[in-house]
Amino acid sequence: MAELQQLQEFEIPTGREALRGNHSALLRVADYCEDNYVQATDKRKALEETMAFTTQALASVAYQVGNLAGHTLRMLDLQGAALRQVEARVSTLGQMVNMHMEKVARREIGTLATVQRLPPGQKVIAPESLPPLTPYCRRPLNFGCLDDIGHGIKDLSTQLSRTGTLSRKSIKAPATPASATLGRPPRIPEPVHLPVVPDGRLSAASSASSLASAGSAEGVGGASMPKGQAAPPAPPLPNSLDPPPPPAAVEVFQRPPPLEELSPPPLDEELPLPLDLPPPPPLDGDELGLPPPPPGFGPDEPSWVPASYLEKVVTLYPYIGQKDNELSFSEGTVICVTRRYSDGWCEGISSEGTGFFPGNYVEPSC
């Protein structure tokens, strides 16, 4: 630790101060060498002196940098060793804590494993004499205690006996209906029958619509009936009152006529035909201003045109052949291309002869 403290407090700060001092000294030496080289008459000697100063400065700086780097590395090594020592101590303390916790746990486990002795107490003493047993006596079961239990109806007209017997009541026959007044026999009401719709009088659509609207039209006046048809007669009532009149008939919407019966629209409503436009005026060939066709494109081919060729081209620029097998031509010459090459040259026939020519000097003729 003393060496580490010495490096941190003395060696490394001293090396840094020395480097700063050398930096200032090197700046002064550089200024001196520059002035000496400018003012000296013998440039060779001034240059050699400058080189000597440079070599000495480099050696001094290299020594000081190496010395400072060595001290820094030594300090880092000492700090690493100190960190390893601290780590070892912390690991030792952790192991000691674990050992202590294990001892405490084992001690607690040992306390649970020890035999627990019960404290001594008074022993059980048998009684001197047993109590006398009561003789058995058969008693009848009393079900009267269950009479008021539950949701049954309590009969208060008769007082139940203590033995729990229920009062017996005679079942009376149903009473016959009383005889009518004035010596008339009793009248039994006749059964009421549902109304029956006659077959073939109502269509399926009208019956379905009447059934669907029965619930809503009941409070307004009854179900709707088709036009011109009367409601069925009401069933006979038990008394002699007259039946109410049937509900009024409701109009039924008529279906629209089929599409076949609709007449087509009148012919007078057709739209008028558009007016005939005048034809365009004829164009004169002289007014178009088209350039004349190049020479050699007349109705009759010249004699030098081969029977088969790739296409006809027109030259854009004049060209003078550099070799014997090249064509020479002027601007606007017609050439029949017979072969093309991948390097951009073409082979063709013109009025001047047969040969090679550059492909970028021509364009296809329209």
C-alpha positions as CSV (number, residue, x, y, z in Angstrom):
1,M,0.0,0.0,0.0
2,A,2.9,2.4,0.7
3,E,4.3,1.8,-2.9
4,L,0.8,2.5,-4.4
5,Q,0.5,5.6,-2.3
6,Q,3.9,6.8,-3.4
7,L,3.1,6.2,-7.1
8,Q,-0.2,8.0,-6.8
9,E,1.1,11.0,-4.8
10,F,4.6,11.5,-6.2
11,E,5.9,9.5,-9.1
12,I,3.0,9.9,-11.6
13,P,2.4,13.6,-10.9
14,T,6.1,14.3,-11.2
15,G,6.2,12.5,-14.6
16,R,3.2,14.5,-15.8
17,E,4.8,17.8,-14.8
18,A,8.0,16.8,-16.6
19,L,6.1,16.2,-19.8
20,R,4.4,19.6,-19.5
21,G,7.9,21.2,-19.0
22,N,9.3,19.3,-22.0
23,H,6.4,20.6,-24.1
24,S,7.2,24.2,-23.3
25,A,10.9,23.6,-23.8
26,L,10.3,21.9,-27.2
27,L,8.2,24.9,-28.3
28,R,11.1,27.2,-27.4
29,V,13.6,24.9,-29.2
30,A,11.4,24.9,-32.3
31,D,11.2,28.7,-32.4
32,Y,15.0,28.9,-32.0
33,C,15.6,26.4,-34.7
34,E,13.3,28.2,-37.1
35,D,14.9,31.6,-36.4
36,N,18.4,30.1,-36.6
37,Y,17.6,28.4,-40.0
38,V,16.2,31.7,-41.3
39,Q,19.1,33.9,-40.1
40,A,22.0,31.5,-40.6
41,T,24.2,31.9,-43.6
42,D,25.2,28.2,-43.6
43,K,21.9,26.4,-44.1
44,R,23.5,23.0,-43.9
45,K,25.0,23.6,-40.5
46,A,21.7,25.1,-39.2
47,L,19.8,22.0,-40.5
48,E,22.3,19.6,-38.8
49,E,21.8,21.5,-35.5
50,T,18.1,21.4,-35.9
51,M,18.3,17.6,-36.5
52,A,20.4,17.2,-33.4
53,F,17.9,19.1,-31.3
54,T,15.1,17.0,-32.8
55,T,16.8,13.7,-32.0
56,Q,17.5,14.8,-28.4
57,A,13.9,16.0,-27.9
58,L,12.5,12.8,-29.2
59,A,14.7,10.8,-26.9
60,S,13.8,12.9,-23.9
61,V,10.1,12.7,-24.7
62,A,10.2,9.0,-25.3
63,Y,12.1,8.4,-22.0
64,Q,9.6,10.5,-20.0
65,V,6.6,8.9,-21.7
66,G,8.0,5.4,-21.1
67,N,8.8,6.2,-17.4
68,L,5.2,7.6,-16.9
69,A,3.7,4.6,-18.6
70,G,5.7,2.2,-16.4
71,H,4.6,4.0,-13.3
72,T,1.0,3.9,-14.5
73,L,1.1,0.2,-15.2
74,R,2.7,-0.5,-11.8
75,M,-0.1,1.5,-10.2
76,L,-2.8,-0.5,-12.1
77,D,-1.1,-3.8,-11.0
78,L,-1.1,-2.7,-7.4
79,Q,-4.7,-1.7,-7.6
80,G,-5.7,-5.0,-9.1
81,A,-3.9,-6.9,-6.4
82,A,-5.6,-4.8,-3.7
83,L,-9.0,-5.5,-5.4
84,R,-8.3,-9.2,-5.4
85,Q,-7.4,-9.0,-1.7
86,V,-10.7,-7.2,-1.0
87,E,-12.6,-9.8,-3.0
88,A,-11.0,-12.6,-1.1
89,R,-11.9,-11.0,2.2
90,V,-15.5,-10.5,1.1
91,S,-15.7,-14.1,-0.1
92,T,-14.3,-15.3,3.3
93,L,-16.9,-13.2,5.2
94,G,-19.6,-14.7,3.0
95,Q,-18.5,-18.2,3.8
96,M,-18.4,-17.4,7.5
97,V,-21.9,-16.0,7.3
98,N,-23.1,-19.1,5.5
99,M,-21.5,-21.4,8.1
100,H,-23.1,-19.4,10.9
101,M,-26.5,-19.6,9.3
102,E,-26.1,-23.4,8.8
103,K,-25.1,-23.8,12.5
104,V,-28.2,-21.9,13.6
105,A,-30.4,-24.0,11.3
106,R,-28.9,-27.2,12.6
107,R,-29.5,-26.0,16.2
108,E,-33.1,-25.3,15.5
109,I,-33.5,-28.7,13.8
110,G,-31.9,-30.3,16.9
111,T,-34.4,-28.6,19.2
112,L,-37.3,-30.1,17.1
113,A,-35.7,-33.6,17.3
114,T,-35.4,-33.7,21.1
115,V,-37.8,-35.8,23.1
116,Q,-40.4,-33.8,24.9
117,R,-41.2,-35.2,28.3
118,L,-44.7,-34.6,29.7
119,P,-44.9,-33.1,33.1
120,P,-45.9,-35.7,35.8
121,G,-49.6,-35.4,36.7
122,Q,-52.3,-37.1,38.9
123,K,-53.1,-40.6,37.8
124,V,-56.7,-41.7,36.9
125,I,-58.4,-43.1,40.0
126,A,-61.3,-45.5,39.6
127,P,-64.5,-44.6,41.4
128,E,-65.3,-46.7,44.5
129,S,-68.9,-47.4,43.6
130,L,-70.7,-47.1,40.2
131,P,-74.0,-45.1,40.0
132,P,-77.1,-47.3,39.9
133,L,-78.6,-47.9,36.4
134,T,-82.2,-46.9,35.8
135,P,-84.4,-49.8,34.7
136,Y,-85.7,-49.8,31.1
137,C,-89.3,-48.7,30.7
138,R,-91.0,-48.8,27.3
139,R,-92.9,-45.6,26.4
140,P,-95.0,-45.1,23.4
141,L,-93.9,-42.6,20.8
142,N,-95.7,-39.3,20.8
143,F,-96.1,-37.9,17.3
144,G,-98.2,-34.9,18.5
145,C,-95.1,-32.8,18.9
146,L,-94.8,-32.8,15.1
147,D,-98.2,-31.4,14.4
148,D,-97.2,-27.7,14.3
149,I,-94.0,-28.3,12.3
150,G,-93.9,-27.5,8.6
151,H,-96.2,-25.5,6.3
152,G,-99.5,-27.4,6.9
153,I,-102.8,-25.8,7.8
154,K,-103.5,-25.8,11.5
155,D,-107.1,-27.0,12.3
156,L,-108.3,-25.0,15.3
157,S,-111.9,-26.3,15.2
158,T,-111.0,-29.5,17.1
159,Q,-108.7,-29.8,20.0
160,L,-106.2,-32.6,19.5
161,S,-105.8,-35.1,22.2
162,R,-102.5,-35.6,24.0
163,T,-102.1,-38.9,22.4
164,G,-101.7,-37.2,19.1
165,T,-104.6,-38.8,17.2
166,L,-106.0,-36.7,14.3
167,S,-109.6,-35.9,14.2
168,R,-111.5,-37.9,11.6
169,K,-113.9,-36.0,9.4
170,S,-116.5,-37.5,7.2
171,I,-116.1,-36.8,3.5
172,K,-119.2,-35.2,2.2
173,A,-120.5,-35.8,-1.2
174,P,-120.5,-32.8,-3.6
175,A,-123.7,-30.8,-3.3
176,T,-126.1,-31.1,-6.2
177,P,-127.1,-27.9,-8.0
178,A,-130.1,-26.2,-6.6
179,S,-133.3,-26.5,-8.5
180,A,-134.3,-23.6,-10.7
181,T,-137.0,-21.1,-9.7
182,L,-140.6,-21.6,-10.7
183,G,-140.1,-25.3,-10.9
184,R,-138.0,-25.2,-14.1
185,P,-135.3,-27.9,-14.4
186,P,-131.7,-26.7,-14.2
187,R,-130.2,-25.5,-17.5
188,I,-126.8,-26.7,-18.5
189,P,-124.8,-24.2,-20.7
190,E,-124.0,-25.4,-24.2
191,P,-120.4,-25.6,-25.4
192,V,-119.2,-22.7,-27.5
193,H,-117.7,-23.7,-30.9
194,L,-115.0,-21.8,-32.8
195,P,-116.1,-20.0,-36.0
196,V,-115.4,-22.0,-39.2
197,V,-114.4,-20.2,-42.4
198,P,-116.1,-21.6,-45.6
199,D,-113.8,-23.3,-48.0
200,G,-112.8,-21.4,-51.2
201,R,-114.0,-18.0,-50.0
202,L,-110.7,-16.6,-48.7
203,S,-107.3,-16.6,-50.5
204,A,-104.1,-17.6,-48.8
205,A,-102.8,-14.1,-48.8
206,S,-105.9,-12.6,-47.2
207,S,-106.1,-15.3,-44.6
208,A,-102.5,-14.8,-43.6
209,S,-102.8,-11.0,-43.4
210,S,-106.0,-11.3,-41.3
211,L,-104.3,-13.7,-38.9
212,A,-101.3,-11.4,-38.6
213,S,-103.4,-8.3,-37.9
214,A,-105.8,-10.1,-35.5
215,G,-104.0,-9.1,-32.4
216,S,-103.6,-5.4,-33.3
217,A,-107.2,-5.0,-34.7
218,E,-109.0,-6.7,-31.8
219,G,-109.4,-3.5,-29.8
220,V,-110.4,-1.4,-32.8
221,G,-113.2,-3.5,-34.3
222,G,-112.1,-7.1,-35.1
223,A,-110.0,-8.7,-37.8
224,S,-110.1,-7.3,-41.4
225,M,-112.2,-9.1,-44.0
226,P,-111.9,-9.0,-47.8
227,K,-114.2,-6.6,-49.7
228,G,-117.6,-8.0,-50.6
229,Q,-117.5,-10.9,-48.1
230,A,-119.5,-11.1,-44.8
231,A,-118.1,-12.3,-41.5
232,P,-119.1,-15.8,-40.4
233,P,-122.0,-16.0,-38.0
234,A,-121.3,-15.8,-34.3
235,P,-121.9,-18.9,-32.1
236,P,-125.2,-19.0,-30.1
237,L,-125.1,-17.4,-26.7
238,P,-126.6,-19.1,-23.6
239,N,-129.1,-16.4,-23.1
240,S,-131.7,-15.0,-25.4
241,L,-129.9,-11.7,-26.2
242,D,-129.4,-10.8,-29.9
243,P,-125.8,-11.1,-31.2
244,P,-123.9,-7.9,-32.1
245,P,-123.7,-6.9,-35.8
246,P,-120.6,-8.1,-37.7
247,P,-117.7,-5.6,-38.1
248,A,-117.7,-3.5,-41.2
249,A,-115.7,-4.8,-44.2
250,V,-112.3,-3.3,-44.8
251,E,-111.0,-2.3,-48.2
252,V,-108.2,-4.6,-49.5
253,F,-105.4,-3.1,-51.6
254,Q,-105.4,-4.4,-55.2
255,R,-102.2,-5.8,-56.6
256,P,-100.4,-3.8,-59.3
257,P,-101.0,-4.9,-63.0
258,P,-98.4,-7.2,-64.5
259,L,-95.6,-5.8,-66.6
260,E,-97.0,-7.3,-69.8
261,E,-100.1,-5.2,-69.6
262,L,-98.2,-1.9,-69.4
263,S,-98.2,0.0,-72.8
264,P,-95.0,1.3,-74.3
265,P,-94.3,5.0,-74.3
266,P,-95.5,7.0,-77.4
267,L,-93.2,7.3,-80.3
268,D,-93.5,11.1,-80.3
269,E,-91.3,11.3,-77.2
270,E,-88.2,9.9,-78.9
271,L,-85.2,12.2,-78.9
272,P,-84.3,13.8,-82.3
273,L,-81.4,12.5,-84.2
274,P,-78.2,14.7,-84.2
275,L,-77.5,16.9,-87.1
276,D,-75.1,15.7,-89.8
277,L,-71.7,17.3,-89.6
278,P,-70.1,18.7,-92.7
279,P,-67.1,16.7,-94.0
280,P,-63.6,18.1,-93.5
281,P,-62.1,19.9,-96.4
282,P,-59.7,17.9,-98.6
283,L,-56.0,18.4,-97.8
284,D,-53.6,19.3,-100.6
285,G,-50.3,17.5,-100.7
286,D,-48.5,20.8,-101.3
287,E,-49.9,22.3,-98.1
288,L,-48.6,19.5,-95.8
289,G,-45.0,20.7,-95.9
290,L,-43.5,17.2,-95.8
291,P,-39.8,16.8,-96.8
292,P,-39.2,15.0,-100.1
293,P,-38.1,11.4,-99.8
294,P,-34.4,10.6,-99.9
295,P,-32.9,9.6,-103.2
296,G,-33.1,5.9,-104.0
297,F,-36.6,5.5,-102.6
298,G,-38.6,5.8,-105.7
299,P,-41.0,3.2,-107.1
300,D,-38.1,1.5,-108.9
301,E,-35.2,0.3,-106.8
302,P,-31.7,1.1,-108.3
303,S,-29.6,-1.6,-109.7
304,W,-27.1,-1.6,-106.8
305,V,-29.7,-2.6,-104.2
306,P,-29.2,-6.3,-103.2
307,A,-32.0,-8.8,-103.3
308,S,-31.9,-9.3,-99.5
309,Y,-30.7,-7.0,-96.8
310,L,-31.5,-6.1,-93.1
311,E,-32.6,-2.5,-93.5
312,K,-32.0,0.7,-95.3
313,V,-30.2,3.5,-93.4
314,V,-29.4,7.1,-94.2
315,T,-26.1,8.6,-93.2
316,L,-26.1,11.6,-90.8
317,Y,-22.4,12.7,-91.2
318,P,-19.8,12.3,-93.9
319,Y,-17.2,9.6,-93.5
320,I,-13.9,8.9,-95.3
321,G,-12.8,5.3,-95.2
322,Q,-9.5,4.6,-93.3
323,K,-9.0,1.2,-94.9
324,D,-9.6,-0.3,-98.3
325,N,-12.6,-2.3,-97.1
326,E,-14.4,0.7,-95.6
327,L,-17.1,2.8,-97.3
328,S,-16.7,6.5,-97.9
329,F,-19.9,8.5,-98.1
330,S,-21.4,11.9,-97.7
331,E,-24.4,13.2,-95.7
332,G,-27.7,11.8,-96.8
333,T,-26.3,8.7,-98.6
334,V,-28.6,5.6,-98.6
335,I,-27.0,2.3,-97.5
336,C,-28.5,-1.2,-97.4
337,V,-27.2,-2.9,-94.3
338,T,-26.4,-6.6,-94.9
339,R,-24.7,-7.4,-91.5
340,R,-24.2,-5.9,-88.1
341,Y,-21.4,-6.6,-85.7
342,S,-21.3,-6.5,-81.9
343,D,-18.5,-3.8,-81.9
344,G,-20.9,-1.3,-83.5
345,W,-19.7,-1.6,-87.1
346,C,-21.9,-2.6,-90.0
347,E,-21.4,-4.0,-93.4
348,G,-23.5,-2.7,-96.3
349,I,-23.9,-1.8,-99.9
350,S,-24.3,1.7,-101.3
351,S,-24.1,3.3,-104.7
352,E,-20.4,3.7,-104.1
353,G,-19.7,0.1,-103.4
354,T,-19.5,-2.5,-100.6
355,G,-17.7,-2.2,-97.3
356,F,-17.7,-1.5,-93.6
357,F,-19.0,1.7,-92.0
358,P,-19.6,2.8,-88.3
359,G,-23.1,2.3,-87.1
360,N,-23.3,5.6,-85.2
361,Y,-23.0,7.6,-88.4
362,V,-26.4,6.4,-89.8
363,E,-30.1,6.2,-88.7
364,P,-32.9,4.0,-90.0
365,S,-34.8,5.5,-92.9
366,C,-38.5,6.0,-92.5
